[in-house]
């Protein structure tokens, strides 16, 4: 496996990201992760998140996008993913009525 394929799922740090997403990105970079998978942007503008990733030399491997956002705000979701440079939008969970 190439080292640039390794990323941290930020859901594992969800309590910390709720308080300081950009600070968490800096700490994750210091630890040595080259990429992250987002579990929300915690109200931080995607452009600011992307600028932080670029400054740190990090990548957005993927992002969790609730199915409701895909259904109701598709254009905004796609714009956010493009802004982040993120190739994958992941539906992290489906309610039973959406399964089948």
LOTI-453131 format. One record per residue (C-alpha): chain; x, y, z; residue number from 1. Coordinates in steps of 0.1 Angstrom, whole numbers. Example, Ala and Ser with C-alpha at 12.3 -4.5 7.8 and 13.67 -1.06 7.14 Angstrom:
LOTI-453131
  chain      X      Y      Z  resi
      A    123    -45     78     1
      A    137    -11     71     2
This chain:
LOTI-453131
  chain      X      Y      Z  resi
      A      0      0      0     1
      A     13     35     -9     2
      A     15     58     21     3
      A     -7     84      3     4
      A    -36     59      5     5
      A    -37     62     43     6
      A    -63     86     58     7
      A    -80     92     91     8
      A   -118     91     93     9
      A   -126    122    112    10
      A   -158    106    127    11
      A   -134     90    152    12
      A   -126    126    164    13
      A   -161    139    161    14
      A   -162    155    195    15
      A   -130    174    188    16
      A   -140    184    153    17
      A   -173    199    166    18
      A   -152    224    186    19
      A   -122    230    163    20
      A   -122    213    129    21
      A    -93    233    115    22
      A    -72    227    147    23
      A    -79    190    144    24
      A    -67    190    108    25
      A    -34    206    120    26
      A    -30    180    147    27
      A    -38    151    123    28
      A    -12    165     99    29
      A     14    167    127    30
      A      7    130    135    31
      A     15    122     99    32
      A    -18    115     81    33
      A    -17    127     45    34
      A    -55    125     41    35
      A    -88    126     59    36
      A   -124    115     54    37
      A   -148    141     66    38
      A   -179    135     88    39
      A   -192    170     83    40
      A   -176    204     82    41
      A   -190    216    115    42
      A   -202    249    100    43
      A   -168    258     85    44
      A   -169    270     49    45
      A   -156    244     24    46
      A   -133    270      9    47
      A   -116    275     43    48
      A   -113    238     49    49
      A    -98    234     14    50
      A    -73    262     20    51
      A    -62    245     53    52
      A    -58    212     35    53
      A    -37    228      8    54
      A    -15    246     33    55
      A     -9    214     51    56
      A     -4    193     19    57
      A    -33    171     28    58
      A    -61    156      8    59
      A    -98    149     14    60
      A   -102    112      6    61
      A   -140    112     11    62
      A   -168    129     30    63
      A   -199    115     47    64
      A   -230    130     32    65
      A   -264    121     47    66
      A   -288    107     22    67
      A   -312    136     29    68
      A   -286    161     17    69
      A   -281    141    -15    70
      A   -319    141    -21    71
      A   -326    178    -12    72
      A   -294    197    -19    73
      A   -276    178    -46    74
      A   -260    208    -63    75
      A   -247    221    -29    76
      A   -233    187    -21    77
      A   -215    184    -54    78
      A   -201    220    -51    79
      A   -188    212    -16    80
      A   -172    179    -27    81
      A   -156    197    -57    82
      A   -144    226    -35    83
      A   -128    201    -11    84
      A   -112    182    -40    85
      A   -130    151    -27    86
      A   -137    124    -52    87
      A   -161    103    -30    88
      A   -193    112    -11    89
      A   -203     84     12    90
      A   -237     78     27    91
      A   -227     68     62    92
      A   -261     53     72    93
      A   -295     45     58    94
      A   -327     44     77    95
      A   -345     11     73    96
      A   -371     27     50    97
      A   -344     36     26    98
      A   -330      1     24    99
      A   -342    -26      1   100
